[in-house]
Amino acid sequence: MRLIPPSDNTNPIEYFLTNVKDLIEHALRVVDDSDVVGMNIQKEVNQNDKHIVVIFRRRDQLSADVIWGVFEKVSQSNSRFNALDTLVVTVHSVNMTVGFLTRAI
């Protein structure tokens, strides 16, 4: 999924948050709210650089604000991600049992 560049009059922060929200919704469209989800974000070109990691949490607790918080922490660290970097997002999900029955996948 590639993002379309913003128009000249778009607020870049709002553009980024909107696209992160859309990306999360797309990536987690088949995951139930009770499942546990983690994400790994890395550069497409140099995969040996540090990854951005979103720790495992319930699907219903994962939002664009959580992802934005992770990006804020990365921006304050020594890791470097450029605005033009292509990032690869890997979603890890664990199917949790609900009650005494597990659901079929």
N, C-alpha and C positions, 0 to 999 in steps of 0.2 A: 504494500500500500504506500504510494508516494503522495506527498503533500503538494498541493498547488501553491506556488509562491503568493504571498499576500499582495494586494493592490497597494499603491503608494500611500493611500490615506488610511490604512488600517493600523490600529494600535498593535504593535508586535507582541506585547504580553497577552492581550486578549486573543489574538490569532493563535499563539502558541497554546494557551490553555484550552481553547475550543478544539484544536486539533488533537491535543493529548486526550481530552475527554472522548472525542470520536474514535481515536485509536484504541482506547481502553474498552469502549463499548463494542467495537468490532472484534477485538482479540478475545473478549470474554463472553461473546454472544451465546456460547453453548455451555457455559459454566453456571451451575446453580449457586444461589446466594450462600448456601451452607458449605460449599466447597472451599478449600484453602488454596490460595493463589500466591505465587511469587513471580517476580519478573526480573529479567537480566537484560540490560541494555548495553550494547557495545558498538564500537566503531566498525563499519564494514571493512575498511581498508586495513587498519592495524589492529588486529584482534589481540595482540599481546599487551596493549595498553589496559589500564584498569577498567573494569566494568562498573556500570551503575547497577546497583542491586536494590530491588524493592523486596524487603523481607516478607516471608509468608504471613498472610492474614486472610481472614474470611473474605469471600468475594464481595459481600455487602459492605465491607469496611474499606474497600479499595476505591479511591476516587481520584479525580484530577488534582485535587488539593494535596493528596498524599504524594502523588508523583511529582508535583511541583516542589513539595518540601524536600524530596530526595534531590531534585535538580539544584535547589538552593544550597544544599549541603555540598554537592559536588562543586558548585561554582566557588565555594569558599575554601576548597581543598587545593592541593597542588595538581590535581588532574586537569587535563585540558580537553575540552570539546569545543570545536569551532561551529559557528552558525551554519556553515556549509557542509559539515560532516554528514555522511549518510549513516544513520544508526540502525542497527538490527535489534529488534525487540523479541526476546524469547519468553514465552509465558509457560510457567510450570503450574499445573493444577493437581490437587489431590482430591479425589472423590471421597467425601466423608459420608459415613452411614447416617441415616436419619431414622431415629427410633431403633427398632429391632430388625428392620429390613434394609437391605441395600438395594439400590435401584439399578436397573440394567442400563448398560451404556450402549 
